[in-house]
């Protein structure tokens, strides 16, 4: 069951006594938990029938006692357990899960992990309630997610703006939502987000970013690469080396994977690159320029310089100097 389905059921007054929200993607867990806290009960009932616990501070017996109370002047009460992964002796809640009170809606958020499906507690919750697992969105799906999210808010967004957000923020969905809202507030009557808007309101330079450095490397454009690195040197927060190197490594890893694919056509490799035909075409051109040995050598260099960036086999070379060394070696050796 999806987060959307759970919330839609609640809007229709369809409730189960137990909801266990787990997984690595906080955004959907927070979305469901927020709705449970602010929307299931009307304000007049919430003061008597809403209990909120936090795992770090909550005692399991207090949670069970709250769940076993009957609602006051209402049909339902809501008990929330936030950050359940931090709760001591959480396994002792299992006795309540076996026989939950029908008039209680118990919702727990268990972030950064999952219950073992083989264990009795998982099967018990599944039998008497609902388990929602919130998975991290895959990189190749992120641009479509950003586009659909922006459209759901009544706006359009250019493909370049989508790529800037995806490359700069990654799959931190909550942060993407916050940045999109920040941009839309500043659009006035306009209904399309452009790359200029991302530059102006998110703080991502459309000319000097990890995506453009990747583009320079893919074309072996040393002049452009050095120009971008010099911008990073003057603006350290624009693209820290610890973000740049993993992004480049991810790109060249995808190029390396293409060599093992049966279908190496533009259509065949497009899923590796956010289903973006331009990115797929560029990847094939990069393969032509580098070849197998060049891609493999680049991956080795990226690994070496990633270690150096965290102080291994390096006496404290500045980040910009490391990047300059790296791109020169990549373009001359690959």
C-alpha positions in Angstrom: 0.0 0.0 0.0 1.3 3.5 -0.9 1.4 6.6 1.3 -1.2 8.1 -1.0 -3.5 5.1 -0.6 -3.3 5.2 3.2 -4.1 8.9 3.2 -7.0 8.5 0.7 -8.5 5.7 2.9 -8.3 8.0 5.9 -10.1 10.7 4.0 -12.9 8.2 3.5 -12.9 7.4 7.2 -11.5 3.9 6.5 -9.2 3.0 9.3 -7.2 0.0 10.6 -6.1 -0.2 14.2 -2.3 -0.5 13.3 -0.1 1.3 10.8 3.7 0.6 10.7 5.6 3.0 8.5 9.2 1.9 7.8 12.0 2.3 5.4 14.8 4.6 4.3 12.8 7.4 2.6 11.7 9.8 5.3 9.6 11.9 3.0 6.6 9.6 2.6 6.8 8.4 6.2 6.6 12.1 7.4 3.8 12.8 5.0 1.6 10.0 6.4 2.5 10.8 10.0 1.8 14.5 9.5 -1.7 13.7 8.1 -2.4 11.3 11.0 -1.4 14.0 13.5 -3.3 16.9 12.0 -6.1 15.6 9.9 -7.6 12.3 11.2 -9.3 14.0 14.2 -11.1 17.3 14.1 -9.5 20.0 16.3 -12.3 19.7 18.9 -11.5 16.0 19.5 -7.7 16.1 19.2 -7.1 17.7 22.5 -8.6 14.7 24.3 -7.9 11.9 21.8 -4.5 12.5 20.3 -1.3 11.1 22.0 2.1 11.6 20.6 5.2 9.7 21.7 8.8 9.9 20.7 10.8 6.6 20.6 13.9 8.0 22.4 11.9 9.2 25.4 8.9 6.8 25.4 8.3 3.8 27.7 6.7 0.9 26.0 4.1 0.5 28.8 3.0 4.1 28.5 2.4 3.6 24.8 0.4 0.5 25.4 -1.6 2.2 28.1 -2.4 5.1 25.8 -3.5 2.6 23.1 -5.8 0.7 25.5 -7.7 3.9 26.6 -11.1 4.4 25.1 -11.7 7.7 23.2 -13.4 10.6 25.0 -16.6 12.0 23.3 -15.5 10.5 20.0 -15.5 7.3 18.0 -11.7 7.1 17.5 -8.5 8.1 19.3 -5.1 8.4 17.6 -1.8 7.3 19.1 1.4 8.2 17.3 4.9 6.8 18.0 7.5 8.8 16.1 11.1 7.6 15.6 10.2 4.2 16.9 13.6 2.9 15.9 15.0 4.7 18.9 12.6 3.1 21.4 14.0 0.7 24.0 12.2 -2.7 24.4 10.1 -2.0 21.4 9.5 -5.7 21.0 7.2 -5.5 24.1 4.6 -3.7 22.0 3.9 -7.0 20.2 1.4 -8.1 22.8 -0.8 -5.1 21.9 -0.3 -5.7 18.2 -1.8 -9.2 18.7 -5.1 -7.7 20.0 -5.3 -4.0 19.2 -8.3 -1.9 20.4 -10.6 -1.2 17.4 -11.3 2.4 18.6 -7.6 3.2 18.6 -5.6 4.2 15.4 -2.0 3.5 16.3 0.6 4.8 13.8 4.3 4.2 14.3 7.2 5.5 12.2 10.3 3.3 12.1 12.9 5.1 10.0 16.1 3.9 8.4 15.2 0.3 8.6 12.7 -2.5 8.2 11.2 -5.2 10.3 12.3 -8.8 9.5 9.5 -10.3 7.5 10.3 -13.7 9.0 9.5 -12.6 12.5 6.2 -13.0 14.2 5.8 -9.3 14.9 5.9 -8.5 11.2 3.2 -11.1 10.5 1.1 -9.9 13.4 1.1 -6.3 12.2 0.4 -7.4 8.7 -2.6 -9.4 9.9 -4.1 -6.8 12.1 -3.0 -3.6 10.4 -1.0 -2.1 7.6 2.8 -2.1 6.9 4.0 0.7 4.6 7.7 0.5 3.4 9.0 3.7 2.1 11.8 3.0 -0.4 14.5 5.5 -1.6 13.6 6.6 -5.1 16.1 5.3 -7.7 18.3 7.8 -9.4 16.9 7.1 -12.9 13.4 7.8 -11.7 14.2 11.1 -9.9 13.8 13.5 -12.9 10.3 12.1 -13.6 9.4 12.4 -9.9 10.6 16.0 -9.8 8.6 16.8 -13.0 5.4 15.1 -11.7 5.7 16.8 -8.3 6.1 20.2 -9.9 3.1 19.5 -12.2 1.0 18.4 -9.2 1.5 21.9 -7.8 0.2 23.5 -11.0 3.6 24.4 -12.5 5.8 23.3 -15.4 9.6 22.9 -15.2 12.3 22.8 -17.9 14.4 19.7 -18.4 17.6 21.6 -17.6 16.1 22.8 -14.4 15.1 19.2 -13.5 18.6 18.0 -14.1 20.1 20.8 -12.0 17.9 19.9 -9.1 18.5 16.2 -9.5 22.3 16.5 -9.7 22.6 19.2 -7.0 20.3 17.7 -4.4 20.1 14.0 -5.3 17.2 11.9 -3.9 16.6 13.9 -0.8 12.9 14.3 -1.6 12.0 16.6 1.4 14.7 19.0 0.4 13.6 19.0 -3.3 10.1 19.8 -2.2 11.4 22.7 0.0 13.5 24.1 -2.8 10.6 23.8 -5.3 8.3 25.7 -2.9 10.9 28.4 -2.5 11.2 28.8 -6.2 7.4 28.9 -6.8 6.9 31.6 -4.2 9.2 33.8 -6.2 7.7 33.1 -9.7 4.9 35.7 -9.4 2.4 35.0 -12.2 4.8 32.7 -14.2 3.9 29.0 -14.2 7.2 27.5 -15.5 10.4 26.9 -13.5 13.5 27.5 -15.6 17.2 26.9 -15.0 17.6 30.6 -14.3 15.1 30.2 -11.4 17.1 27.3 -10.0 20.3 29.4 -10.2 18.6 32.4 -8.6 16.6 30.8 -5.8 18.2 27.5 -5.1 21.8 28.7 -5.5 22.9 26.3 -8.1 25.0 27.9 -10.9 23.8 26.7 -14.3 27.3 27.1 -15.7 29.4 26.0 -12.7 28.2 22.8 -11.1 29.0 19.1 -10.9 26.8 18.4 -13.9 28.7 20.8 -16.1 32.1 19.5 -14.8 30.9 16.0 -15.8 30.0 17.4 -19.3 33.4 18.9 -19.6 35.1 15.6 -18.7 32.9 13.6 -21.0 34.0 15.8 -23.9 37.6 16.1 -22.7 37.2 19.9 -22.6 40.1 20.7 -20.2 39.6 24.5 -20.5 36.0 24.3 -19.4 36.8 21.9 -16.6 39.5 24.1 -15.2 37.2 27.1 -15.4 34.5 25.3 -13.4 37.0 24.1 -10.8 38.3 27.7 -10.4 34.7 28.8 -9.7 34.5 26.0 -7.0 37.7 27.2 -5.5 36.2 30.7 -5.1 32.8 29.3 -3.9 33.6 26.3 -1.7 30.0 25.7 -0.8 28.9 25.5 -4.4 30.1 22.0 -5.0 32.2 20.3 -2.2 34.7 17.7 -3.5 33.0 15.1 -1.4 29.9 15.6 -3.5 31.6 16.0 -6.9 33.7 12.9 -6.8 30.9 10.4 -6.0 28.8 12.1 -8.8 31.5 11.6 -11.3 32.2 8.1 -10.1 28.5 7.3 -10.5 28.5 8.6 -14.1 31.6 6.7 -15.2 30.3 3.6 -13.4 27.2 3.8 -15.6 29.4 4.1 -18.7 31.4 1.1 -17.5 28.1 -0.9 -17.1 27.2 -0.2 -20.7 30.0 -2.4 -22.0 28.3 -5.4 -20.4 24.8 -4.6 -21.8 23.4 -6.6 -24.6 21.6 -3.5 -26.0 24.0 -0.7 -26.2 21.8 1.5 -28.3 20.5 4.9 -27.2 17.1 3.4 -26.4 18.8 0.5 -24.5 20.9 2.6 -22.2 18.4 5.4 -21.6 17.1 4.0 -18.3 20.6 4.4 -16.9 20.4 8.2 -17.5 17.0 9.2 -16.1 15.4 8.2 -19.4 16.9 11.3 -20.9 17.6 10.8 -24.6 20.2 13.7 -24.6 22.1 12.2 -21.7 22.0 8.8 -23.3 23.4 10.2 -26.6 26.1 12.1 -24.7 27.1 8.8 -22.9 27.6 7.0 -26.2 29.7 9.8 -27.4 31.8 9.7 -24.2 32.3 6.0 -24.7 33.6 6.6 -28.2 36.0 9.2 -26.9 37.3 7.2 -23.9 36.9 3.6 -24.9 36.8 0.7 -22.4 40.4 1.3 -21.1 39.8 5.0 -20.7 36.6 4.5 -18.6 38.3 1.9 -16.4 41.3 4.1 -15.9 39.0 7.0 -15.0 37.2 5.0 -12.3 40.6 4.0 -10.8 41.7 7.7 -10.7 38.4 8.8 -9.2 38.8 6.1 -6.4 42.3 7.2 -5.8 41.4 10.9 -5.5 38.4 10.2 -3.4 40.8 8.6 -0.8 43.1 11.5 -1.1 40.3 13.9 -0.5 39.7 12.4 3.0 43.4 12.4 3.9 44.5 8.9 2.8 47.9 9.0 1.1 47.7 12.8 1.0 49.3 15.5 3.3 46.5 18.1 2.9 46.3 19.1 -0.7 43.6 21.7 -1.3 40.4 20.4 -2.9 40.7 22.6 -6.0 44.3 21.4 -6.6 43.2 17.8 -6.2 40.4 18.3 -8.8 42.8 20.0 -11.2 45.3 17.2 -10.9 42.5 14.7 -11.4 40.9 16.2 -14.6 44.4 16.6 -16.2 45.2 12.9 -15.5 41.8 11.7 -16.7 42.0 13.6 -20.0 45.7 12.7 -20.6 45.6 9.1 -19.5 42.1 8.0 -20.5 
